[in-house]
């Protein structure tokens, strides 16, 4: 991270220490070492994305999905495959995760 962000090693250590203090990350000593700490996330990326998505929807759309989708789709034209994929997602959501059976 230090090279990527242009930060000094002390800045990186400070950031990581603060994340541990806020319980946003964990730290443990490397096996056999008394100084080298290994840092790890407390929550998964998926959990983080879900939390941020809910926060975004609540702040901008009062938590309502329909106005958010209407806003996003206002300037974006979907192709047939995208529409079918969205229909499948909605059908799975409506049926508790099971795709809706179509009559053939």
N, C-alpha and C positions, 0 to 999 in steps of 0.2 A: 504494500500500500504506500509505503514511504516514497518509492520511486515514482509510482503512478500519480500521486497527488502532489509531489514536490514538498512533502512534509519532512521535518527532521524526525529522527527516531524518538525523541522525547515527546513530540506532539502526538505521534502515533500511540505511544505508551499511555499518555494522558487520556486520549480518547477512549482507548480500550478499558482503562481503569474506571472511567466514568460510566461506561456501558455496563460494567460489572456491578458498580455501586447501584445503578438504577435497575438492576436485574434484567437488563436487555441482552446480556451476554454472560457466559460463565467462564471461569478460568480454573485451570488445574496445573500443577507442576508436572513437567515432563518426567517420565519414569527415569529414575536414577539421577535426577538433577535437583539441586536445591535452589536454582535461580531461574531456569527457563520455564516460562509459563506458556501454556497452550490455551488459546481462547476459542470459544465455540458459541454458536447461537443458542438462545433459550427456546425460541419458537422456530418452526419450519417456515420456509419461504411461502408455502401455501397459506399457512395461518396468518402470516403478515399481510399477504395480498388480500385475503378475505377481510381482515380488520380494516385495512386502508380503503378498500372498496366500499364497505359499509359506511365508513366515516365520510367519504367523498359523496356518496348518494344522500346521506343525511344532511350534510351541509348545503349541497347545491339543489337537491330535489326533494327535501323533506323525507327521504327514504323511499320515495315512490319510483318504481321501475319504469312505468309507462312514459312519464315526461322525459326521463333520461333517454330512453330509446328513441322517442320522437325527436328529441334534439339532435342526437347523433345521426339519425337517419335523414335529417332534413337536407343535408348537403352531400350525402353519400348514397349512390345508387348501388344496390346489391345485385349480384348476378344470381342466376337460378340455383347454383350450388350453395351459395351463401344462405339463400332463403330456405332451402331444404334443410341445411344444417341447423339453422335457427328453429325451424319447425320441430325438428327432432329434439333439440334441447328443451323446448317448451313442452313437448309431449312427455318427455322423460320426467320433467319437473312436476307436471300435472299428475302423473301416475306413480309418483314415489320412486322414480329411477328406472322404471320399466318402460321400454318403447311401446307406443300405442300400436296395437295390431290393426292392420288395414285389411279390409275385405278384398279378396281377389276373385 
